[in-house]
């Protein structure tokens, strides 16, 4: 079965053939001086439109000093230069990730992680093991807490029920956050200890899932309703935060990633932040082998009065050498639970969801942040949320012109056709999670909720790019795998690797060149690092990745077979080794 139109495959193959046929470019070099390292006899894809392919790269003191043919780059060789012959292997700029949650992800793998589960039976087995291995000392509530259940395994609305957890324990609170972080699944003991009953009202921007006949809580807590049991979850220590960051760094480096955008951290009104402090501690230990840009989370329960605190937090981070010049706005929720904000009602209902931030507040905040040179980043799932974010940017643009703040809108599960060209006209980068753009259980719930017409506009990546919009990729890890190689394949095929389902709107697949740029230079752009990294050109940091297979020569549905052999950050291997990669 063909999972990509033949014309598209031929177009991709032809494009790759044309590029491959180009003669290696003459060496482009910086100032005189011998290289510390020369990587030669490689297939170097530079992500530089002027010179997309080369054979060799010379590096000195962590920076690229020459790119071009093996012969021309060889002039940079001195007596002490290390030379690595890659024997034709593919060398790319190191990948970036424009949207992930290093703390949430790292911590979710450190506690009772459900990520490996593929069924309710799997979840029960994992949780039972966690209960058995975690003694209840009596010093606290004895809570078992974890992350990683999939909404799609709980049809028809993605809401799990307490009876499943009650079968495992009615004496200890069991609390599990969904892989997306928008929902909690709790047992009766957790509800009892938190005082959540039939009489408890839904909090602002939240929902207690209830039995439609009795009104009793059934075990699901959506959005801000999660806070009702927050006091039962074990506190996170400073060391926990540092360990989570260090875990994520190591994991991401193993996937060829050397830059990320942390999509939302907590901060205090005085400008302090335990997470910023944790980043500083990890950096001081020499373990932060990634470039990091951080979003400060907008507090939805407050208004514009929080701006001074946000600016203090950003300034304090800067004094510590940490970049936190962005603000994350959570405008809506998710589609299966009908908390995403839609332009028209969900199928068979009168509900459209609701924005968690009033449009006028969002527009005013965006404008004021723009004036301070801060970047706005919006979580949007529904098409109405996307429009509200674009409208906020448009308001800011009318106020101060095109300030180089590089606003971002993430997720974009559904974009109304009228809004697809606006990313280009407003200079907004669309942040997509490529692994989400395929048919799978969660997508089945999504389609059922929004109907056939709106299902034509799910993750319209190619359309946004056709209109001239910039696209950057981020996994939203740990919601999905952070592996860029897997993401590249799905970006092209709109089908999960080795899955036999039909593509999800095959026409929205992109070319490999577009996808690689979205994982490299465009991530660097939203992080304000495009002059520093994201492509292989002289003057930039030597942030590189070696793959064992040439993805430009693979059939698109085999791209996932490629593995990272070595990851280089600022000229030094942070995963694998170049010598081993050369064997």
C-alpha positions in Angstrom: 0.0 0.0 0.0 1.3 3.5 -0.8 1.3 5.8 2.1 2.4 8.8 0.2 1.2 10.0 -3.3 3.6 8.6 -5.9 4.0 12.1 -7.4 5.1 13.4 -4.0 7.7 10.6 -3.6 9.0 11.2 -7.1 9.2 14.9 -6.4 11.1 14.2 -3.2 13.4 11.8 -5.0 14.0 14.1 -7.9 14.8 17.0 -5.5 17.2 14.9 -3.6 18.9 13.7 -6.8 19.3 17.2 -8.1 20.8 18.4 -4.8 23.0 15.3 -4.6 24.3 16.0 -8.1 25.6 19.4 -7.1 29.4 19.5 -7.0 30.8 20.0 -3.5 31.0 23.7 -2.8 34.4 25.4 -2.5 35.5 25.7 1.1 34.0 28.7 2.9 36.3 29.6 5.7 36.8 32.1 8.5 40.0 33.6 9.6 43.4 31.9 9.3 44.3 29.2 11.8 44.5 25.4 11.9 41.5 23.3 12.8 41.2 21.2 16.0 39.0 18.8 14.1 38.2 18.0 10.5 35.3 15.7 9.6 35.8 14.6 6.1 34.5 12.2 3.4 31.0 12.8 4.7 27.6 13.5 3.1 27.2 16.9 4.8 23.7 18.4 4.5 24.2 22.0 5.7 20.6 23.4 5.8 22.3 26.4 4.0 20.2 27.2 0.9 23.2 28.7 -0.9 25.3 25.6 -0.4 23.1 22.6 0.7 25.7 19.9 0.3 29.4 19.6 1.2 32.0 16.9 1.9 33.9 18.2 4.9 33.8 20.5 7.9 36.6 22.0 9.8 36.2 23.0 13.5 38.3 25.1 15.8 37.5 25.9 19.5 34.0 24.6 19.1 33.1 26.6 16.0 32.9 25.8 12.3 35.7 27.5 10.4 35.3 25.9 7.0 32.7 23.9 5.0 33.2 22.5 1.5 35.0 19.8 -0.5 37.3 17.4 1.2 40.3 18.8 -0.7 39.6 22.5 0.1 38.8 21.9 3.7 42.1 19.9 4.1 44.1 23.1 4.0 42.9 23.7 7.5 44.8 20.6 8.7 47.7 21.2 11.1 50.0 19.0 13.0 47.6 18.6 15.9 44.4 18.4 13.9 42.2 15.3 14.5 40.8 14.0 11.2 37.7 11.8 11.2 36.8 10.0 8.0 33.0 9.3 8.1 33.2 7.0 5.0 30.2 8.6 3.4 27.9 8.8 6.4 25.4 11.6 6.7 26.3 14.6 8.8 23.5 17.1 9.7 23.2 20.1 12.0 22.2 18.9 15.4 18.5 18.8 15.9 16.5 21.2 18.1 13.1 20.9 19.8 10.9 23.9 19.8 8.4 22.6 22.4 9.1 20.3 25.3 8.8 20.0 29.1 12.1 18.8 30.5 11.0 18.9 34.1 7.6 17.3 33.6 9.2 14.7 31.2 12.2 14.0 33.4 10.1 13.6 36.5 7.4 11.5 34.8 10.1 8.9 34.1 11.4 9.0 37.6 8.2 8.1 39.4 5.4 5.6 38.5 5.7 6.1 34.8 2.8 4.8 32.6 4.4 5.7 29.3 5.2 2.2 28.3 1.6 1.0 28.8 -0.4 0.2 25.7 -3.6 -0.9 27.4 -5.6 -0.5 30.6 -4.3 -3.9 31.6 -0.7 -2.6 31.2 -1.6 0.4 33.4 -3.0 -1.8 36.1 0.1 -4.0 36.1 2.5 -1.0 36.3 0.5 0.7 39.1 0.2 -2.5 41.1 4.0 -2.9 40.9 4.5 0.7 42.1 2.2 0.1 45.0 4.0 -3.0 46.0 7.4 -1.3 45.7 6.5 1.9 47.6 5.9 1.2 51.3 3.4 3.4 53.1 5.5 4.6 56.0 2.6 6.5 57.6 4.6 9.7 57.4 2.3 11.1 54.8 -0.7 10.1 52.7 1.1 7.2 51.0 0.2 8.6 47.6 1.2 6.8 44.4 1.7 9.4 41.7 2.7 9.0 38.1 2.4 10.3 34.6 1.8 8.9 31.1 -1.7 7.4 30.5 -3.2 7.9 27.0 -6.6 9.5 26.5 -7.2 7.4 23.5 -7.3 4.2 25.6 -10.5 5.5 27.3 -13.2 5.9 24.7 -15.5 7.6 24.0 -14.3 10.8 25.7 -10.8 10.1 27.0 -11.9 10.0 30.6 -10.8 7.1 32.8 -12.8 6.2 35.9 -11.9 5.6 39.5 -13.2 2.1 39.7 -10.2 0.8 37.8 -7.9 2.3 40.3 -10.1 1.3 43.2 -9.6 -2.3 42.2 -5.9 -1.8 43.0 -6.2 0.2 46.2 -8.9 1.9 48.3 -6.6 2.7 51.2 -3.9 4.8 49.4 -4.5 7.7 47.1 -3.6 6.9 43.5 -3.1 10.0 41.2 -2.0 9.7 37.6 -1.6 12.6 35.2 -2.3 12.1 31.5 0.6 12.1 29.1 -0.6 15.5 27.8 -0.8 16.9 31.4 -4.4 18.2 31.0 -6.1 15.5 33.0 -5.8 13.6 36.3 -7.1 10.1 36.9 -7.7 9.5 40.6 -9.2 6.8 42.8 -11.9 7.2 45.5 -9.3 7.6 48.3 -7.7 10.6 46.6 -11.1 12.2 46.1 -12.0 11.6 49.7 -8.8 13.0 51.1 -9.1 16.1 48.8 -12.7 16.6 49.9 -14.0 16.4 46.3 -17.7 15.3 46.4 -20.9 15.7 44.4 -21.3 19.1 46.1 -17.9 20.4 44.9 -18.3 23.0 42.2 -16.1 23.0 39.1 -13.3 25.5 39.5 -12.7 28.3 37.0 -11.2 26.8 33.8 -11.6 23.3 35.1 -14.1 20.4 35.2 -14.8 17.5 37.6 -15.9 14.5 35.5 -19.2 13.3 36.9 -21.7 10.5 36.5 -24.4 12.0 34.3 -27.2 10.5 36.5 -25.9 11.0 40.0 -23.5 13.9 39.6 -20.9 11.9 41.7 -17.2 12.4 40.7 -16.1 9.5 38.5 -12.3 9.9 38.8 -11.3 12.3 36.1 -10.2 15.9 36.8 -9.7 18.3 33.8 -7.5 21.3 33.5 -7.5 23.5 36.7 -9.6 20.9 38.6 -6.4 19.0 38.9 -5.4 21.5 41.6 -8.0 20.0 43.9 -5.8 17.1 44.7 -2.4 18.8 44.3 -1.8 18.8 48.1 -1.7 15.0 48.0 1.1 14.8 45.4 4.6 14.4 47.0 6.5 17.7 46.9 9.3 18.2 44.3 12.7 18.9 45.8 15.5 21.0 44.3 17.4 17.8 43.6 14.4 16.3 41.9 14.4 19.3 39.5 18.1 19.1 38.8 17.8 15.3 38.2 14.9 15.8 35.8 16.9 18.3 33.7 20.0 16.2 33.7 17.9 13.1 32.7 16.3 15.1 29.8 19.7 16.4 28.6 21.2 13.0 28.4 18.1 11.6 26.7 17.9 14.4 24.2 21.6 14.3 23.4 21.2 10.6 22.6 18.6 11.6 20.0 20.8 14.2 18.3 19.2 17.2 20.0 21.4 20.0 21.3 18.8 22.8 21.8 15.4 23.0 23.2 12.6 25.4 24.1 11.2 24.7 27.6 7.5 25.4 27.1 6.4 26.7 30.5 7.9 26.9 34.0 6.6 28.3 37.3 8.0 31.5 38.8 7.3 33.7 41.9 6.2 37.3 42.1 9.6 38.4 43.4 11.2 37.0 40.2 12.5 33.8 41.8 12.0 30.4 40.2 13.1 27.0 41.6 13.3 25.7 38.0 15.7 28.6 36.9 17.8 27.8 39.9 17.9 24.1 38.9 19.0 25.0 35.4 21.8 27.1 36.8 22.9 24.3 39.1 23.0 21.8 36.2 24.9 24.3 34.1 27.4 24.9 36.8 28.1 21.1 36.9 28.9 21.2 33.2 25.9 18.9 32.5 23.7 21.3 30.4 25.0 20.2 27.0 22.1 21.9 25.2 21.2 25.5 24.3 18.1 26.3 26.3 15.3 28.9 25.9 12.6 29.0 28.6 9.0 30.1 28.7 7.7 31.7 31.9 4.1 30.4 32.4 1.3 33.0 32.3 -0.9 32.6 35.4 -4.4 32.3 34.0 -6.0 33.1 37.3 -4.4 36.6 37.2 -4.3 39.4 34.8 -2.0 42.1 33.6 -0.8 42.8 37.2 1.6 39.9 36.9 3.7 41.5 34.2 6.2 43.1 36.6 6.8 39.7 38.2 7.3 38.1 34.8 9.9 40.8 33.8 11.7 40.3 37.1 11.9 36.6 36.6 13.3 37.1 33.1 15.8 39.6 34.2 16.9 37.4 37.1 17.4 34.4 34.8 19.5 36.6 32.5 21.9 37.4 35.4 22.3 33.7 36.0 23.1 33.1 32.4 19.8 31.4 31.6 17.6 32.6 28.7 14.0 33.1 29.8 12.6 35.9 27.5 9.4 34.1 26.6 5.9 33.8 28.1 3.7 30.8 27.7 -0.1 31.4 27.4 -2.4 28.4 27.8 -5.5 29.5 25.9 -7.4 26.2 25.9 -7.5 22.5 26.7 -7.9 19.4 24.5 -10.4 18.1 22.1 -11.6 14.7 23.4 -12.6 16.2 26.7 -14.2 19.2 24.9 -12.0 21.7 26.7 -10.4 22.9 23.5 -11.9 26.2 22.2 -13.7 25.8 18.9 -15.2 28.2 16.5 -18.3 26.0 16.2 -19.9 23.5 18.6 -18.5 20.0 19.0 -20.5 17.4 17.0 -23.9 16.7 18.5 -23.5 19.4 21.2 -23.9 23.1 21.8 -20.5 23.3 23.5 -17.6 25.1 21.9 -15.3 25.0 24.9 -14.0 28.3 26.4 -10.8 30.3 26.3 -8.9 30.2 29.6 -7.7 33.8 28.9 -10.1 36.5 27.8 -9.2 37.8 24.3 -8.8 41.4 25.4 -6.4 40.4 28.2 -4.4 38.2 25.9 -4.1 41.0 23.3 -3.1 43.5 25.9 -0.5 41.2 27.4 1.0 40.4 24.0 1.3 44.1 23.2 2.9 44.9 26.5 5.4 42.0 26.2 6.2 43.0 22.7 7.1 46.5 23.9 9.5 44.9 26.4 11.1 42.7 23.7 9.6 39.5 25.2 8.4 36.6 23.1 4.8 35.3 23.3 4.1 31.6 23.0 0.6 30.2 22.9 -0.9 26.8 23.6 -3.8 26.4 21.1 -5.6 23.2 20.3 -9.0 24.4 18.9 -9.4 26.6 15.8 -11.0 29.4 18.0 -7.9 29.4 20.3 -5.7 29.6 17.2 -7.6 32.6 16.0 -7.5 34.3 19.4 -3.7 33.9 19.5 -3.3 35.3 15.9 -5.6 38.2 16.8 -3.5 39.0 19.8 -0.4 39.2 17.7 -2.2 41.3 15.1 -3.2 43.7 17.8 0.5 44.0 19.0 1.7 44.5 15.4 -0.7 47.4 15.0 0.6 48.9 18.1 4.3 48.6 17.7 5.0 47.3 14.2 6.9 44.2 13.5 9.1 43.9 16.6 11.6 41.0 16.3 10.0 39.0 19.2 9.3 35.9 17.1 5.9 34.8 18.5 5.1 31.1 18.5 1.8 29.2 18.4 2.0 25.6 19.4 0.0 22.4 18.7 -2.5 23.8 16.2 -4.6 20.7 16.1 -7.2 22.4 13.9 -6.6 25.7 11.9 -9.5 27.2 10.1 -8.6 27.8 6.4 -9.1 31.6 6.8 -6.3 31.6 9.4 -3.7 29.5 7.7 -2.2 32.4 5.7 -1.9 34.6 8.8 1.2 32.9 10.1 3.2 34.3 7.2 1.6 37.8 7.2 2.0 38.2 11.0 5.4 36.6 11.3 4.2 33.9 13.7 6.0 30.6 13.8 3.8 27.5 13.8 5.1 24.9 16.2 3.8 21.5 15.2 4.4 18.1 16.9 4.9 15.9 13.8 4.4 12.6 15.6 0.8 13.7 16.3 -0.1 14.1 12.7 -1.1 10.5 12.0 -4.1 8.3 12.5 -4.0 6.7 16.0 -6.5 6.2 18.9 -6.3 9.8 20.1 -6.9 11.0 16.6 -10.0 8.8 16.4 -11.4 10.6 19.4 -10.5 13.9 17.9 -12.3 13.2 14.6 -15.4 12.0 16.4 -15.6 15.2 18.4 -15.1 17.7 15.6 -16.7 15.9 12.7 -15.7 15.4 9.0 -15.5 19.0 7.8 -13.1 20.2 10.5 -11.1 17.0 10.3 -9.9 18.2 6.9 -7.9 20.9 8.7 -6.0 18.8 11.2 -2.3 19.8 11.5 -2.2 21.6 8.1 1.6 21.9 8.0 2.1 22.0 4.3 -0.7 24.5 3.9 1.0 26.9 6.4 4.3 26.5 4.6 2.7 27.0 1.2 1.4 30.3 2.4 4.9 31.3 3.4 4.7 30.5 7.1 7.6 29.3 9.1 7.3 25.9 10.8 9.4 24.6 13.7 9.0 21.1 15.2 8.9 20.2 18.9 7.7 16.9 20.4 5.9 18.3 23.5 7.9 15.5 25.2 7.0 13.6 27.2 3.6 13.7 25.6 5.2 12.0 22.5 8.6 10.6 21.7 11.3 13.3 21.3 13.1 11.4 18.5 13.5 13.7 15.5 14.1 10.8 13.2 10.7 9.4 13.9 9.2 12.9 13.6 10.9 13.4 10.2 9.2 10.3 8.8 5.7 11.2 10.0 6.2 14.8 8.8 6.6 13.4 5.3 4.2 10.4 5.4 1.5 11.5 7.9 1.6 7.9 9.0 3.1 6.4 12.2 6.2 4.3 11.5 5.4 0.7 10.6 1.6 1.5 11.0 -0.7 0.2 8.2 -3.4 2.9 8.5 -4.0 5.4 5.8 -2.2 8.7 6.1 -3.8 11.6 7.9 -4.4 14.0 5.1 -1.5 13.0 2.9 -1.5 16.3 1.1 -0.3 18.0 4.3 3.0 16.0 4.2 6.1 18.1 3.6 9.4 17.4 1.8 12.4 16.0 3.7 14.3 19.3 3.2 11.5 21.2 4.8 11.2 18.8 7.7 15.0 18.9 8.4 14.9 22.7 8.4 12.0 22.7 10.8 14.0 20.6 13.2 17.2 22.6 12.9 17.4 26.2 11.6 13.7 27.1 12.4 14.1 25.9 16.0 17.2 28.0 16.3 15.2 30.9 14.9 12.4 30.8 17.5 15.1 30.5 20.2 16.8 33.6 18.8 19.9 31.5 18.0 19.7 31.3 14.2 23.0 33.2 13.9 24.6 30.8 16.4 23.4 27.3 15.4 20.9 25.4 13.3 23.0 25.1 10.1 26.5 24.1 9.1 28.1 27.3 8.0 31.4 29.0 9.0 31.1 31.0 12.2 28.4 28.9 13.8 28.7 26.6 16.8 29.8 23.1 15.8 26.5 21.4 16.8 26.3 18.3 14.6 24.7 14.8 14.4 25.9 11.7 12.5 23.3 9.2 11.4 24.1 5.6 10.4 21.8 5.8 7.4 21.4 8.5 4.8 17.8 9.6 5.2 17.9 11.4 1.8 18.5 8.0 0.1 15.8 6.1 2.1 12.2 5.6 1.0 10.2 7.9 3.3 8.6 5.1 5.2 12.0 3.7 6.2 13.5 6.9 7.7 12.7 5.7 11.2 15.4 3.0 10.7 18.1 5.6 10.9 19.9 5.9 14.2 22.1 8.5 15.8 25.8 7.5 16.0 27.2 10.7 17.5 26.0 14.0 18.7 28.4 17.0 18.9 27.8 20.2 20.9 30.1 23.1 20.6 32.7 20.8 18.9 32.6 18.1 21.5 30.8 14.7 21.4 28.0 14.6 24.0 26.7 11.3 22.8 28.6 8.5 21.1 31.9 9.4 19.5 33.1 10.5 16.1 35.7 7.8 16.1 33.1 5.1 16.6 30.8 6.7 14.1 33.6 6.5 11.5 34.0 2.7 11.8 
